[in-house]
């Protein structure tokens, strides 16, 4: 049975002792789970349809109108009175999500011009294209968090590898790596994205790849310093004298100590990734047009100053996510502080 070492248990206890960071972690996990289940919370299709004693799942499968006694071989508009009457005429029923809109659903039944204020049907109002703000925030938050987590994972792998090579071998490997790192970090990322957006249509994978080329630089110096210090420790020299290979030395003895300081940076890298994606979406160089995005919501708030709920929703969403990540990062910093 797997057991944590005494040092790991002590760090866990220190992390829990920071109540703000501990509860922030649970709130962030709950928020992530809610966003991952976004289709069950906000959807313009019913979750379950009962028709003639059979159950249908429109969120998982695509059906046509003729499946419910209609005349057209196309996907039905489940919210229309015609489809409702077809299903109810056979004693059927539909189970809807709490928010009957998806992030790209246009509400044609608004009682006020868009952007419309919050109401019982649109909890946070609608944007200037009559789309439900609550649904767009839910899916936009999911995109931002997943983008940040994937970018952090990729950056960690590249940054730890580059820093370990430079710190462990030193010499020319360290000298050349540092000069290449200085040149690479001097490239204007924003201008590069603007130029490339004229040739390639931005997408989730495209943005992730471009940002991963530069975000790994934040971890190189930390890992490099730890490896430079760790390679001269007595137990490392003893392991090398016993014939342990370089890769085994790095993986078993040096990198575990280097990861201690690296882990404290990860929440802040996630925070930076979310802020970067939001800024790119705000400037129009982020996700494709129409995608759910917090940055696009900020842009709408700027263009529609008469609709303050747009700006307040975007501000509260970003403030909540970034604050939770900062509190988690502070708790990690306290837990891995070598003075404790």
N, C-alpha and C positions, 0 to 999 in steps of 0.2 A: 504494500500500500504506500502511495506517495505521501511523503511528509515534508513540510517546509523546514528549512534549516532554522536554527535559533536566530540568525541574523535576519532572515526573511520574515519570521514571526515578529521580530522587534520592529522592523520597518512597517509591517502591516499595522501593528499597534500604534505607531506614531502617525500613520496616515489616518487611522480611525480617530485618533485624538484630536485631529483638526476637524471639528464638527462641520465647519462650513464646506471644506473640501469633500468630506465624506458624503454629506447629503447632496452636494452638487453632482457628485459622480452618479448617485442613484437617480437624481432628476434628469441628468443627461441621458442615462441609459433608458429611462422611461420615455423620454422625448424621442429618442432614436427608434424605439420599438413602435411608438405611435406613428411616426413618419413612415416606417417600413410597411405598416399596415394601412397605408393611406387609401388604398382602393376599397377597404372595408369601412372607411369613415367618410370619404368624399367620392362619390361616383354618380355619373349621370345614367347608369344602368342599374336596375334592381339587382340585389344580391341573389335573390331566389324568386322564381316565378312558378306558381302552381297553376297548371292548366290541364283540365280533363283528367285529374288524378295523377298527372306526371309532374315531376319537378325539373325545372330548367335553371341553369346557372349562367346568366348572361355575362357575368364578369369573367368567367373562365372560357366560355364558348360563344361563338357568334351564331345567332339564329336569324332567320328571315321571317318576314311578316306572315308568310303562308303557314309557318309552323303554329301560328296562333289563330288560324282561321281568316287571315287577311287575303289580299289579292295580289300584292306586289312581292316579287322575289328579292327584296332588299331588307336590310336590317331595320327593324321597326323603331319608331320613336316612342319609347316606353312611357314618356311623360305626356304624350298626347291623349286627348280624351277618346280618340278613335280606338287606340290600342287598349286603353284601360277598359273600355266597354266590351271589346272583343274577349278579353280575359275574364272579366266579371260576369259576362253573359253565360259562361260555362262553369260558373261557381268557382273561378280561380281567384288568386290573390297575388300580390307582389310585395316583397319585403325590400324596402329601400334602406340605403345608408343614412346615417344621421344628417349628412349634407348631400342633397340630391344633385350635386354638380361636381364635375371634374375640373381640373385646372384650366381646360380650354373650352368649357361649355359656355355658350352665350345664353344669357337669360333674356328671352324675348318678351317676358311678361312683367317687366319692370313698371312700377307705378310712377316713377320719377326718372328724369333723364340721367343717363350714366355720365360720370360716376355717381351712383345712387348711395345714400347714407345707409348705415346698418339698419336691418329690419329683422323680423322674425324668420323670414325665408333666407335672407343673406345676412349672416350674423355679423360680419365685418364690412358689409356693404359690397359694392361692385366697383371695378375699375372703369376706365374710360372706354373699354370695349365690352362692357356689360358682363364681365366674367367675375365669378364669385371670388372675393379676396381671401376668404378663409381657406378655400380649396387651394388657391395658388400659394398661400403661405405654407400650407402643409406640405405640398409637393416641392416647393422651392427650398424649404428647409431640408427635406430629404436629399435633394440634389446637392446642396451645399455641404452637408455633413458627410455624405458618401464620397464626394469629390475630395474633401479635406482628408478623410481617413485614408483613402487610396493614395493620395499624393504624399501623405506623411509616411506610409509604409514603403513606397518606392524610394522616397528621399532617404529614409533611414538605411535601407539596404545599400544604396549607392554611396551615401556619405560615410557609413561605417566602414565599408570596404576600402574606399579611397583613403580615409584617415588611418586605417590600420596599416595599409601598405606603406604610406609615408612615414608613420611613426615607428614602425617596427624595423624597417630596413634602413631608414635614414639615408645619409649620403646623397648620391646623385638622384635616387628615387624621390627623396624628400625635396631636394632642390628643384628638380624639374617639375614635380607635382605642385609645389608652391607657386612657381612662376606661371604654370598653366592655370592654376586656380585664380591668380590675380587677374590674368587676362580674361578668363571666363566670367568672373564676377563683375568686370567692368562693362560687359555688354548691356546695352539698354533693353531690358526685357519688354517694357511697354511698347517702345518703338518697333521692336521686332515683331510683336503680336499685331500691331497695326499694319505693318508691311505685309505680313503673311496672310492677314485676313482679306487682302485684296486678291489673293491667289487661291486660297482654300476656304471653303465655308466652315466656320467654327462649329465644333461639336464637342460633346463631353470628352471623348477619347482624344481628340486633337488638342484641346486645352490641357488635358491631363499630361499628355506627352511633352508639350512645350514647357509647362511649368515644372515638370519633373527634371528637365535639363538644367534648371537653375536652383531649385529649392534645396538640393542636397548639400549645397555649399555651407549651410548653417551648422552642420554637424561635423564637418571635416576637422576643424581646428580642435574641437573638444576631444574627439577620438584620437587624433594625432598626438595631442599633449599627453593623454593617458598612456598611449602605447610607448611614447618616448620615455616616460617615467617607468613604466612597467617592465620594459625589456632589460633594465639594469638592476632589477630586484634580485635578491640572493636566490630565492626559490626558482626563479625563471632561469638563472644561470645554472643552477643545479640540474634542472630538468633538461636543459640543453646539453649539459655534460653527460647525462645519462642516455643521450641519443634521441631525444624527442624531436620530431620534425617541426619545422617552422609553422606549418598549418595547425598542428596539434597544440603547439605552444600558444598560438593566437586564440584558438577556439576554447581551450581548457583553462588557461591561466590569465591571459592579458585582456581579452575582450569582455569576459564577465565583469571585471573591475571597471573597464571603460564604459560599459553599458549603464553602470550605476549613475554616472553623471549625464549620460545621454538620455536616459528615460525622463529626466526632469525637464528636458527641452521639448519633448514630444507634444504636450498639450498646447504649448505656445506656437509650435509649428502648425498644428491644426487650426489655431486661432488665426494665424497669418494667412493660411490657405483659404479660409472662409472669407476673410476680408478682401483678399486678392480677387477671388471669383466674383464677389459682390461688386467690387470696383470695376472690373472688366464688363460685367453685365450693365452697370450703370452707364458706362461710356459707349456701350454698343458693340464691344468686341468680345463678348462672352458667348453664352449659349445661343443657339439659333433663335430667330424671332418666333415668338409665341410660346417658348418654353417657360415653365414655371421658374421664377427666379426672384430672389429678394432684391438684387440690384435693379432689375427691371421695375419692380414695385417702387423703389426709391425714385427712379426716373419718372414714373407716372406721378408720384407725389410732387415732384418738382414742376411738372407741367400742369398740374391741377391743384393750385394752391387753395382753391375754393372747396376742396375735399380734404380736410385735415385728417380724416380717418386713415387715408392711405399712408401719409407720413408717420402717423403715430403707430400704425400696425407694423410698418417696416422697422421703425426705431425700436419698438418693444421686442420684436422678434430677434433682431441682431443683438440688442443689449442683453437679452436673456441668454442666448447661446454663447456669446463671447464671455460674459461674466461667469457662467458655469465652467467654461474651459480654463479661465484664469484662476478660479478658485481651486480647481483640480490640480492645476500646475503648481500652485503654491503648496498644496498638501503633499504633492510628490517631492517638491524641493525640501520640505521639512523632513519627510520620511527618509530621504537619501542623503541628508546632510551628514558629512563625515564627523562633525563635531558632536552628533548625538549617537 
